[in-house]
Amino acid sequence: MKKLIPVLVLFALVVLIIIVKQRGESADTEPIVWYGMMPHPYITEVSEGAAAAARDAGVAILKVVGQEWTQDNENANVKALSTKGHKAFSIFPGDPAGANGLFGQLVRNGQYVVAYGAEPNVPTPATFTVATDIHQAATDACEALVRMMGGKGRILNVLETVTDVNTKVRNDAIVAVAERHPDVQIVQTISDMSQVSVAKERIQSALAALGDGVDGIITTGYNPTLAAAAVLTEWHADPEHKRIRFIGIDTGPTVIEAIRNGSIDATVSQNPFGHGYISCTILARMVAGAEPREPYQFINAGHVIITKDNLDTYADEIRAITGRIIAEIDMKYLK
């Protein structure tokens, strides 16, 4: 029996070391993962919202950005992360159907999922989606463009990445608006512009081919908006060119400056900071023990149309929307 005591003591020490090591590893593992599909200005702004949520909620959030805007790349990266002990994920759904397979696997692992930026196909294993109502935002943008054109004219419809889940929804909204106005026509649709240089070249080519046949341009992607702002700044500098009315999306500095100096008319701010901040705040509350009031809820993060009239106040409008949603989390979304 005396010979067994040292062995038992050694065994107990080994078990204690393993437990302490496992607890240490758990403590070092961030509870929440925020995942962005690939480097992009929108992803950068959402990431800033996630970082702010981490500070305000006092929780560690691992921020990871992928290599491609594809569901396959997202699947590979997130599945690897799902084995590291993280409890919750904030994820942009690369594909509305394909993302649900990934979300379902995470939920089966006992991990929380909040989608941001776009809504996956419903029903979905995700508990929440935090996003702009993209159909409504595109509708509002196109209606604003029609008003700028005086209720009639020919629109050049400029889309961005065809693999983005939001592109088709935005296009459908623009087509529907045009159909509601008998004197409005979409004269051409151009798409698949993942780089500003490519978008600029295609917009310039369309204007050269159509000549005076364009009265308004709408862009619903970040890169085409930057490109159109640059093209129209040059176009409107020539007094012989007629005024082409324009509305874009997102708030790059060159876009804001083009609105300020009158080169373009408007753009849409879709609250990417809120996409990150709200989604990660919800996950922090759920990790701490809160439960969703419904199996699934869509949270509209809001949008604001920016013109010269509200250039200096639109950021406050967006922050107010985010603040209102956060104030309502425990009343409307969690218990």
N, C-alpha and C positions, 0 to 999 in steps of 0.2 A: 504493500500500500504506500509505504514511504517513497518507493521508487517511482510511483505514479504521480506524486504531487508535483515534482518539477515539470513533468510532461504536461499535466493539466494546466499549470501556471503558464507554460510557454504557449499552449493552445489558446488560452484565454487572452494572452497578450496579442497573438496573431489576429484573433477575431476582433479585438478592440481596435487594432491598427486598421483593419479593413473597414470597420464601421466609420472611424474617424476620417479615413481617406474618402469614402463614399459621400459622407456629409460635406466634406470640403469640396469635392467635385460638384455636388448639388448646389452649394452656396455660390460657386464660381460660374454656374450656368445661368445666363440671363433668362428670366421667366418668359419674356416676350421676344419674338422675332418680327421685325418689319422687313418685308422683302419687296424690292423694286426690280422690275424686269430687266432693265438695262440703263446705262447712262443716258439721261435725257433731262432737259430743263424742268419738265413737269415732275419727274421722279426726284430731282434735287429739292424742289419746293415741298413735296410731300415728306421727304426725309427730314426736312427742317421741322415740320410739324410733329413728326414722331419724336425727334430729339427734345422738343419743348414739352411734349407729354411726359417723357421720361423724367425730366427735371421737376415738373409740377406734381407728378404722382409719386415721385420718390422711388421709382422702379427702374431696374436695368433693362434696357432694350438693345438687342443686337440688330444692327442695320446691315443688310446684305443686298448687294445689287448684282443682278445676273449679267450674262454676256449677250443675250439675244432676246428680241421681243417675240418669243415663241413659247407655246405651252410646254413643248417637250423640254426646252432648256429650264423652264421654271420647275417642271416636275422633277428633273434630276437634282437640281440644287436644293429644293425644299425637302424632298424625300431624304436626302443626306442630312439635312438639318434636323429632321424630325426624330432622328435617333440619338440626339445629343442631350436630351433631357429638358428641352424647352417646353413650356406649358401652353403657349398661345402664339398665333400667327396672324399678322396683318398682311394681306396679299392682294395684289392686283390680279384679277382673273384674265389670263392671257387669251383664253378662248371661253365663250360663255357655256359651252357644253363640257369641253375637256377639263376645265378647272374643277368642275364638280367631282370628278373622279379623284383628283388630288385632295380636295377638301374632305371628301368622304373618308379617305384613308387617315387623314389627320384626326378627324372626329372619332373614328374607331380606335385610334390610339389614345383617346381620352384628352386630346388637345383642342383648345378653342380656336375657331377661325372667324375672322371678320374680313370681308372683302372690301376693298376700297377702289374708287376711281371708275368702276364699271360694274354693272349688275350681272352676275352669272345667271344662267337659265334657272328659272324657278319652277318647281321646288329645288332647293339647294341645301346641302349640309351646312353651309355657313350660317351663323346665327344672325349676323347683320351684314348689310352693305352700306357703306358710307360713300356717297358719290353725288356728283351733280346729276340732276334730272336732265340727262343729255338730250333727250327728245325735246323737252320743254325749252332748254337753253338754245338749241338750234332753231326751234320754232320762233322764239322771241327774237333771235338775231336776224332771221330772214324777214320777219314782219317789220323789224326796224329798218332793214335795207329797203324794203318795198316802200315804206313811208318816205325815206330819203329820196327815192326815185319819183316821188309824186304819184305812186300807185300804178305805174306802168313802166315797162322797159325790159331789157334783155340782161340776164344774169349769167356771169361766168362762175360756175360752181367748182371750187377748188378743194379737193379732199386730200387727206394725208396718207397714212399707211393703211393699205387695204386689209392687213392682218390684224389691225386694232379692232377690238370688239365694238368700239363706239362708232367707227366710221360708217357702217351701214345704217345705224340708227339715225345719225346726223343727216345722212343723205336722204333717208326716207322723210325726215321732217322738212327738209328744204323743198323736196319735190311736192309734198302735200301743201305747203304754203303757196308755192307757185300755182298749183292747180286751183287754189281758192281765189286767185286774182286773174280774171280773164285777160287782162292787158299785160300780164307778166309772163315771160318765157325764159326758161333755162336754155340759153343758146349753146352752151357746151359744158361738159363736166370733164375735168382732168383730175388724175389721182396718182397714188403711189409715189409720194415724195417724202422720203425719210431724211433728206438733207436739204439745207437752205439753198445751196447752189443749184441743185436739180430743180427745186421748186421755182426758183427765180427764172431759170432758163425756160421752163415750160409755160410759166405765166407770160413771159415776154413773147414767146412764140405764139401763144394763143391771141394776144393782143395784136401782134403783127398780122396774123391771118384774118382776124375778125374786123380789124380796123375800127370804124365807128359803130360797129355792131354790138358793143358792150356798153351798158349803162350802169351796171353795178357788179361788184365782185364780192363773193362771200367765201371765206376760208374757215374751216372748222378744225384745223390742226396747227400746232405751234410753228413748225418749220415753214409751211406755206404762208402763215400770217407774217412772219419775219420777212419772207421773200416778197410778198405783196406790198408790205409797207415800204420796202426799198424800191421796188419797181414803180409804185405810184408816186413816191417822193420825186423820182426823176421825171415821171410822166407829167405830173402837174406843175413842174418847174418850167415847162414849155407852154407859153401862153396860147399857142395854136392848138394845143390838145384840149378836148372837151373834158369837163369834170366827170370822173368815174366815181360813183359813190361806193363806199367800202365798209364792211364790218368783218372783223376777224375773231380770233379766240386767243386767250392768254395775254400776259402782261410783260413781255420782254421790254427792256429799256428802250430799244429802238422803236418799238411799236408805240409806247407811251409818248416818246418825243415826237413821232410823226403825227399823233393826234394833237399834241400841244401846238405844233407849228402849222397845223391845218392841212398837212399833206394827205391824211386819211381821216375818216369820220369817227370810227368807233371800233371797239373790241369787247369781248366778253371775258370777265374774270370769273373763273369757275372754282375758286377756293381750294387749291391744292394743299395749302398749309392745313386747312381744316380736315382734308381727307386723312392726313397723317395724324393730326392731333386728336381728332374725335375717335378714330378707329383704335388708336393705341390707348387712349384714356378708358374706353369701354373695356378693352382687354385687361387693363390694370385692375379695374373694378371687379371683373369676373375672376381673375386670378386670386383676388383678395376675398372672394366668397359671394359676390353678388350674382344673381341669377337673372336671365332675360325674362321679361314679362310675356313674350310671345316666342314661339319656336323660331320665327324669322321676321325681321323687320328691315325695311329700307329707310335709311335716314338721308333725306335730301340736304346736302351740305350747302346748297344755294348757289346763286350766280348773280352777277351785277353787270349790266351793260355800261361800259365806260365811254363817255364822250368828253368833249372839251369842257362841258359844264360841271362834271363831277370828277375831274382828274385829281384834284387835291383832297377828295373826300371818299373815293371809292374804297380805299383800304380800310377806312373806319367802318364802312358799310359791311364789308366782308368779315371783319373782326367781330362786329355786332352779331352777325348770323352765327358764327362759331360759338360765341359766348352764350347766346340764347340756347343753342343745342346742348352745350355742356351743362347749363343750369337746369335743363329739363331731363337730364339722363335718368336720375333716380325717380322721377315722376312718370315718365313716358316709356322708358326703355328697360330699366333694370329694377330689381326689387331685392 
